[in-house]
Amino acid sequence: MALLGKWIWRLGSNNDGLWKKVINSKYGGWRSLREGEKDNKDSLWWKDLREDWSLKGWGRNFEEAINWKVGTGKDVLFWEDNWVGNGALKNAFPRLFSLSSSKASTMVEFGDWNNGKWEWKFVWRRNLFEWEKQLAGLLSQEVQVESLDLEKEDRWVWKEGEVLGYTVKSAYECRFVWLLWNHCYV
C-alpha cells in the first residue's frame, strides 16, 4: 500500500517524465483515480492505484492525507481539492457549492490580480439570500488565508511528513498507527 502510494504521489507531483505523459495520455492522470470510470481494459497496476487512492487504510483515503500548497492556482480545483482548512470546500460549504457557477474551476478562475494583489471573485447562479450571504462571508474569510503566488507552482503536501513530503516510511508508519488505533483502542 505504501509503495503504491509512492506511485500516486509521483503522478501528482510536478515532474514531467515520459512515463507520466504516457499515464496521463492513457488514463487521464491522477485525477482519474478519483473521478474516472473503471474500465476492464485498465491495467492491474492502475486498478491497484485506484483502490489504494480510495482505501481507508491511511486512516482516511489518500486524498485526505494530502493538502495542496497553492502557487499559481492553475492546478488546484477551488471546490474539490484540499487546499484550505480540513478538507474540500464543497463539503464545508455545500449550499454555496450548489449555487456556484463554477463547480469544476481552478483557483485562478475565482479571481483576478489587481495592483499586484489577488482578489477573490465569486459568481453565483442567482442572488444570494441574506443567510447565504453570511455563508459567503465565512467562505471569504476561509479563503483569505491563501493567496496565489505567480512565482511558485502548485504542489502536494503530505500531511504526515510535510518537511520531506511523501515517503514510503511515513506512509507505512501512518498505516501502522491507524491499524493500531482502530484495532487496539476502539
Secondary structure, DSSP 8 states (H G I E B T S, - for coil): -HHHHHHHHHHHSS---HHHHHHHHHH-STHHHHHS---TTS-HHHHHHHHHHH-GGGSS-GGGGEEEE-SSSSSSBTTTS--STTS-HHHH-HHHHHHBS-TT-BGGGGEEEETTEEEE---BSS---HHHHHHHHHHHHHHTT----TTS--EEEETT-TTT---HHHHHHHHHHHHHHHHH--
